């Protein structure tokens, strides 16, 4: 037996089917699903979305919350560029420069309660890491998106 939550969305003249599954044999999750099945042919792989503004400057030095907010702005812009919405995300990886579970939780809750929140209902991984690419960077989000043919 498994718990299944799926959506069928109309995308550019076709139906993309995304099914999210949590098998009963696996642990409960805080909102994401263990398995995401996509029945479409095109996929977009977004580069890691960083807390940089349009000019390439780091936003919110020292603040996970402000950096998450900028990552959300950037991820929404990237999704919009491929005519996608957060609900079309089928895989996410969240990197937080910390080994403190409380800090990881702050990042997770801020992301899942944002306008990007539906992106994290699919298969998702949250990682605490030692370093990210830009000096002072605390957060990065990597998204995979199901697109229409």
C-alpha positions as CSV (number, residue, x, y, z in Angstrom):
1,X,0.0,0.0,0.0
2,X,1.2,3.5,-0.7
3,X,0.1,7.1,-0.2
4,X,-0.2,8.9,-3.4
5,X,-0.7,12.6,-4.2
6,X,-0.7,13.6,-7.8
7,X,-1.5,16.5,-10.0
8,X,-2.4,16.7,-13.6
9,X,-1.7,20.2,-15.0
10,X,-2.4,21.7,-18.4
11,X,0.9,22.9,-19.9
12,X,1.0,24.5,-23.4
13,X,-1.6,22.3,-25.0
14,X,-0.8,19.0,-23.3
15,X,-1.3,17.3,-20.0
16,X,1.8,16.7,-17.9
17,X,1.2,14.2,-15.2
18,X,3.2,14.4,-12.0
19,X,2.6,11.8,-9.3
20,X,4.1,12.1,-5.9
21,X,4.3,8.9,-3.7
22,X,5.1,8.1,-0.1
23,X,5.2,4.3,0.4
24,X,3.9,3.3,3.8
25,X,7.1,1.3,4.4
26,X,9.1,4.6,4.5
27,X,9.1,7.3,7.2
28,X,6.7,10.2,7.3
29,X,8.1,13.4,5.7
30,X,7.8,17.1,6.6
31,X,6.1,17.9,3.4
32,X,8.1,16.3,0.6
33,X,7.5,13.0,-1.1
34,X,9.9,10.1,-1.3
35,X,9.1,9.5,-5.0
36,X,8.1,11.7,-7.9
37,X,7.1,10.2,-11.2
38,X,6.9,12.4,-14.3
39,X,5.1,11.3,-17.4
40,X,6.3,14.0,-19.8
41,X,9.2,14.2,-22.3
42,X,11.0,17.5,-21.5
43,X,12.9,18.5,-18.4
44,X,14.6,21.7,-17.3
45,X,17.5,21.6,-15.0
46,X,18.0,24.9,-13.2
47,X,21.5,25.9,-12.2
48,X,21.8,26.3,-8.4
49,X,19.9,29.4,-7.5
50,X,22.1,31.6,-5.3
51,X,21.3,34.6,-3.1
52,X,22.7,37.1,-5.6
53,X,20.9,40.1,-6.9
54,X,20.7,41.1,-10.6
55,X,24.1,42.8,-10.4
56,X,25.7,39.7,-8.9
57,X,26.0,41.0,-5.4
58,X,25.4,38.8,-2.4
59,X,22.1,39.6,-0.6
60,X,21.8,39.2,3.2
61,X,25.3,38.5,4.3
62,X,25.1,36.5,7.5
63,X,21.3,36.0,7.3
64,X,19.9,32.6,6.2
65,X,16.4,34.2,6.1
66,X,17.4,37.0,3.7
67,X,19.4,34.7,1.5
68,X,16.5,32.3,1.3
69,X,14.2,35.2,0.3
70,X,16.6,36.1,-2.6
71,X,16.9,32.5,-3.7
72,X,13.1,32.3,-3.9
73,X,13.0,35.5,-6.0
74,X,15.7,34.1,-8.3
75,X,14.2,30.6,-8.6
76,X,10.7,32.1,-9.4
77,X,12.3,34.2,-12.2
78,X,14.1,31.1,-13.6
79,X,10.9,29.1,-13.5
80,X,9.1,31.9,-15.3
81,X,11.7,31.9,-18.0
82,X,10.7,28.4,-19.0
83,X,6.9,29.0,-18.4
84,X,6.9,26.8,-15.3
85,X,5.6,27.2,-11.8
86,X,6.8,25.8,-8.5
87,X,4.3,22.9,-8.7
88,X,6.1,21.7,-11.8
89,X,9.3,21.1,-9.8
90,X,10.0,17.3,-9.6
91,X,13.3,17.3,-7.7
92,X,15.0,19.8,-5.4
93,X,18.3,19.9,-3.5
94,X,18.7,22.5,-0.8
95,X,22.3,23.3,0.3
96,X,22.8,25.2,3.6
97,X,26.2,26.2,4.8
98,X,25.8,24.9,8.4
99,X,25.9,21.7,10.4
100,X,23.3,23.1,12.9
101,X,20.0,21.3,12.5
102,X,18.1,24.4,13.7
103,X,19.6,26.5,10.9
104,X,18.7,23.8,8.4
105,X,15.2,23.8,9.8
106,X,15.0,27.6,9.4
107,X,16.0,27.4,5.8
108,X,13.5,24.5,5.1
109,X,10.6,26.3,6.8
110,X,11.3,29.6,5.1
111,X,11.5,27.9,1.7
112,X,8.4,25.8,2.1
113,X,6.3,28.7,3.4
114,X,7.4,31.0,0.5
115,X,5.8,31.4,-2.9
116,X,8.3,28.7,-4.1
117,X,6.9,26.3,-1.4
118,X,5.0,23.9,-3.7
119,X,8.4,23.1,-5.3
120,X,9.4,21.2,-2.2
121,X,6.4,18.8,-2.2
122,X,8.3,16.6,-4.7
123,X,11.4,14.5,-4.1
124,X,13.6,16.8,-2.0
125,X,17.0,16.7,-0.2
126,X,18.2,19.1,2.4
127,X,22.0,19.2,3.0
128,X,24.2,20.9,5.4
129,X,27.5,21.7,3.7
130,X,30.9,23.2,4.6
131,X,31.2,25.7,1.8
132,X,29.2,27.2,-1.2
133,X,30.5,28.9,-4.3
134,X,30.4,32.6,-3.3
135,X,32.0,34.2,-0.2
136,X,29.4,34.6,2.5
137,X,26.9,32.4,0.7
138,X,24.7,30.4,3.1
139,X,22.0,28.9,0.8
140,X,21.6,27.5,-2.7
141,X,18.7,25.6,-4.3
142,X,19.0,23.2,-7.2
143,X,15.7,22.5,-9.1
144,X,14.6,20.0,-11.7
145,X,11.4,20.9,-13.6
146,X,8.9,18.8,-15.7
147,X,8.1,20.8,-18.9
148,X,5.6,20.2,-21.7
149,X,6.8,18.7,-25.1
